[in-house]
Amino acid sequence: MLEEILRQVQKGDLSVAEAKQKLATYEDLGFAKVDHHRKKRQGFSEIVFGEGKSAEQIISIIKALREKNNNVLVTRISKAKAEHVIQECPEFIYHDIAQILLWKNEAIEVANDSKGYINIICAGTSDLKVAEEAAITAEALGCNVQRMYDVGVAGIHRLFDHYEEIQQATVSVVVAGMEGALPSVIGGLVSHPVIAVPTSVGYGANFHGLSALLTMLNSCASGISVVNIDNGFGGAYNAALIYQLAQKGAGSE
């Protein structure tokens, strides 16, 4: 790409200003600098955190991303704000439970024939918001996903009905509130990485997720990594990186 742009400048088919714009690593919108080279550096396009941004700011950012033919994912965006954005950008789909706004560029979508998958394991229905944020994020990043919901330790027999599926995953993202014990149970059953996501679900002594976070950080099961409270996106992103590395390893065999 670089050599082609330089040839066009040399021939006079492209001005220096136009070449500079094509080679720019980010686009300055004044209130935001949109990172167009994120995918080249990290494997995934820049993802927009919707909380704290106005609908107008989000519209400007996603239009800039979309022009570069990137898939566009907006996390933590309220339904009211999403509806405002969709009026301007009707091709976007809003996922209500996950509070995610998503557009996929079908022109660059590649068929995913991988046999691997990411488990999204959710302790209780009250944790669904965080679990769905993780599941939809992982799917948007090109991963196969299997959901296993409402399989917490209070009825652990429900979890064991999925025993083989749990073991065969490439990586598991385990979402739990209350005391946060589920990742330790999963960690003792599998030979793959486990990403633990504590949620703020629980009564007073849960301290808005702090008790679940500390339980997960102090797990006696090996192979567990922990992200921040209610951070389904972060759990899915880390799982997607592991998933992609596993696919590269499988391809070299």
Residue pairs with C-beta under 8 A, 6 or more apart in sequence:
2 23
5 14
5 19
5 22
5 23
6 19
8 14
8 19
9 15
9 16
9 19
14 22
24 36
25 35
25 36
25 37
26 33
26 34
26 35
26 36
26 37
27 33
27 34
27 36
27 64
29 60
29 61
29 64
31 57
31 60
32 57
32 60
32 61
34 46
34 61
34 64
34 65
35 46
36 46
36 64
36 65
36 68
36 70
38 44
38 45
38 46
39 45
39 46
39 70
43 241
43 244
44 141
44 237
44 240
45 65
45 70
45 71
45 72
45 73
46 65
46 70
47 73
47 74
47 75
47 137
47 233
47 237
48 58
48 61
48 62
48 65
48 72
48 73
48 74
48 75
49 74
49 75
49 76
50 58
50 74
50 75
50 76
50 77
50 78
50 81
50 82
50 99
50 101
51 75
51 76
51 77
53 61
54 81
55 81
55 84
55 85
58 74
58 77
58 81
58 85
58 101
59 85
59 88
59 89
62 72
62 74
62 85
62 89
62 92
62 101
62 103
63 89
65 72
66 72
66 89
66 103
66 105
69 105
69 107
69 108
70 105
71 102
71 103
71 104
71 105
71 108
71 140
72 92
72 102
72 103
73 100
73 101
73 102
73 137
73 140
74 82
74 85
74 100
74 101
74 102
75 99
75 100
75 133
75 137
75 233
76 99
76 233
77 85
77 94
77 99
77 100
77 101
78 99
79 94
79 96
79 99
82 92
82 94
82 99
82 101
83 94
85 92
85 101
86 92
86 94
86 101
89 103
91 103
92 101
92 102
92 103
93 101
93 102
93 103
94 100
94 101
94 102
95 101
95 102
95 132
95 136
97 128
97 129
97 132
98 129
98 132
98 133
98 135
98 136
98 232
99 129
99 133
100 132
100 133
100 136
100 137
100 140
102 136
102 140
104 140
110 142
112 142
112 143
112 144
114 144
114 247
114 250
116 144
116 169
116 170
116 243
116 246
116 247
116 250
117 143
117 144
117 145
117 146
117 169
117 170
118 138
118 143
118 144
118 145
118 146
118 169
118 170
118 171
118 172
118 173
118 236
118 239
118 240
118 243
119 146
119 148
119 165
119 166
119 169
119 171
119 172
119 173
119 174
120 131
120 134
120 135
120 138
120 145
120 146
120 147
120 148
120 172
120 173
120 175
120 236
121 131
121 148
121 149
121 151
121 159
121 166
121 172
121 173
121 174
121 175
121 182
121 186
122 128
122 130
122 131
122 147
122 148
122 149
122 150
122 151
122 175
122 176
123 150
123 151
123 152
123 153
123 174
123 175
123 176
123 177
123 178
123 182
124 150
124 152
124 154
124 176
124 177
124 178
124 201
125 149
125 150
126 177
126 199
126 201
127 175
127 176
127 177
127 199
127 201
128 149
129 232
130 175
130 197
130 199
130 230
130 231
130 232
131 147
131 149
131 175
131 232
132 232
133 232
133 233
133 236
134 173
134 175
134 197
134 232
134 233
134 235
134 236
134 239
135 145
135 147
135 236
137 232
137 233
137 236
137 237
137 240
138 145
138 173
138 236
138 239
138 240
138 243
139 145
141 236
141 237
141 240
142 240
142 244
143 239
143 240
143 243
143 244
146 165
146 169
148 159
148 162
148 165
148 166
150 158
151 158
151 159
151 162
151 182
152 158
152 159
152 176
152 178
152 182
153 159
153 181
153 182
153 185
156 185
159 166
159 182
159 185
163 189
166 172
166 186
166 189
166 190
167 189
167 190
167 191
169 190
169 192
170 192
170 242
170 243
170 246
171 192
171 193
171 194
171 195
171 239
171 242
171 243
171 246
172 186
172 190
172 192
172 193
172 194
172 195
172 239
173 194
173 195
173 197
173 232
173 235
173 236
173 239
174 182
174 183
174 186
174 194
174 195
174 196
174 197
175 197
175 199
175 232
175 235
176 182
176 183
176 196
176 197
176 198
176 199
176 212
176 216
177 198
177 199
177 200
177 201
177 202
177 206
177 209
177 212
178 201
178 202
178 206
178 211
178 212
179 202
179 206
179 211
179 212
179 215
180 196
180 198
180 211
180 212
180 213
180 214
180 215
180 216
181 215
183 194
183 196
183 216
183 219
183 221
183 224
183 226
184 215
184 216
184 219
184 220
184 221
184 224
185 221
186 194
186 221
187 194
187 219
187 221
187 222
187 223
187 224
188 221
190 223
191 223
192 223
193 223
193 225
193 239
193 242
194 221
194 223
194 224
194 225
195 224
195 225
195 226
195 227
195 235
195 238
195 239
196 216
196 219
196 224
196 225
196 226
196 227
196 235
197 226
197 227
197 230
197 231
197 232
197 234
197 235
198 209
198 212
198 213
198 215
198 216
198 226
198 228
198 229
198 230
199 209
199 212
199 229
199 230
200 206
200 208
200 209
200 229
200 230
201 209
202 208
202 209
202 211
202 212
205 211
206 212
208 229
209 229
209 230
210 229
212 229
213 226
213 228
213 229
216 224
216 226
217 226
225 238
227 234
227 235
227 238
228 234
